[in-house]
Amino acid sequence: MKIKERERDGVVILEVSGKIMGGPDSELFTNTLKTLVHQGKKRVVVDLGGVSWVNSTGLGILISGYSTLKRSNGEMKLVNVSDRIDSIFMVTKLYSVFDSYKSEDEAIASFAVE
């Protein structure tokens, strides 16, 4: 897994690519989010467009990231979720946990509405 970080309109976009499968991925994702929270950046969009696979440990990584931000009064939204990963969210009922959007613009705009 690789993470590319950028900022747009006060929202941090994390472009994730590769497979999210645990091990070093967990540490990388968690440390990235903890660093953002420490910097006061609590509005995060995770772009999964480059992710080819998520296993059960990878789902745990996403849930942990979501919880890390929630505990810090932040929010994590998902964008560009593939049909394959979306079906995993449906089976595991995680679609009810994560706010997922088709475009980066929609995800960023959703922060302003709240």
C-alpha positions in Angstrom: 0.0 0.0 0.0 1.1 3.5 -0.8 -0.3 6.8 0.4 0.0 10.1 -1.4 -1.2 13.1 0.6 -2.4 16.5 -0.6 -4.8 19.2 0.6 -7.7 20.9 -1.1 -10.1 23.4 0.4 -9.0 22.6 3.9 -9.6 18.9 3.4 -6.7 16.4 3.3 -7.0 13.9 0.5 -5.1 10.6 1.0 -4.7 8.8 -2.3 -4.3 5.1 -1.4 -3.0 2.6 -4.0 -2.1 -1.1 -4.0 -3.6 -3.6 -1.6 -4.7 -2.9 1.9 -3.9 -6.1 3.7 -2.4 -5.4 7.2 1.1 -5.6 8.5 3.1 -2.5 7.6 0.0 -1.1 5.9 -1.7 -0.7 9.3 1.2 1.2 10.8 1.5 3.5 7.7 -2.2 4.4 7.6 -2.5 4.8 11.4 0.6 7.0 11.7 -0.5 9.1 8.7 -3.8 9.8 10.4 -2.3 10.4 13.8 0.1 12.9 12.3 -2.8 14.8 10.6 -4.8 14.9 13.8 -1.7 16.2 15.6 -1.4 18.9 13.0 -5.1 19.8 13.5 -6.2 18.4 10.2 -9.3 16.5 11.0 -11.2 16.4 7.7 -9.9 13.6 5.6 -11.0 12.0 2.3 -9.5 8.6 1.5 -9.4 8.0 -2.2 -9.6 4.3 -2.8 -9.5 4.6 -6.6 -6.0 3.0 -6.8 -6.8 0.2 -4.3 -7.0 -3.2 -6.0 -7.9 -5.3 -3.0 -8.9 -5.1 0.7 -8.9 -8.1 3.0 -10.5 -8.4 6.4 -7.4 -6.9 8.1 -7.5 -4.1 5.6 -11.1 -3.4 6.6 -9.9 -3.2 10.2 -7.3 -0.7 9.1 -10.0 1.5 7.6 -12.2 1.2 10.6 -9.3 2.0 12.9 -8.6 5.1 10.9 -12.3 6.1 11.0 -12.3 5.7 14.8 -9.0 7.6 15.2 -10.5 10.6 13.5 -13.9 10.3 15.2 -12.2 10.3 18.7 -10.5 13.5 17.7 -13.8 15.2 16.5 -12.7 14.6 12.9 -14.2 12.9 10.0 -13.1 10.4 7.3 -15.0 10.0 4.0 -14.3 7.6 1.2 -14.2 8.3 -2.5 -13.7 6.2 -5.7 -14.7 2.9 -4.0 -14.5 0.2 -6.6 -17.5 -2.1 -7.2 -15.4 -5.0 -5.8 -14.7 -3.2 -2.5 -18.2 -1.7 -2.3 -19.6 -5.3 -2.4 -17.3 -6.1 0.5 -18.8 -3.1 2.4 -22.3 -4.4 1.6 -21.6 -7.9 2.9 -20.0 -6.6 6.0 -22.5 -3.9 6.5 -19.7 -1.3 6.6 -21.6 0.8 4.0 -23.5 2.1 7.1 -20.3 3.2 8.8 -18.5 4.9 6.0 -19.7 7.9 4.0 -18.8 7.1 0.4 -18.9 9.4 -2.6 -18.4 9.0 -6.3 -16.3 12.1 -6.8 -13.7 14.1 -4.8 -15.8 17.2 -5.3 -18.9 15.6 -3.7 -16.8 14.3 -0.8 -15.2 17.7 -0.1 -18.6 19.5 -0.4 -20.1 17.1 2.1 -17.9 18.6 4.9 -19.4 22.1 4.3 -22.9 20.8 4.6 -22.5 19.5 8.1 
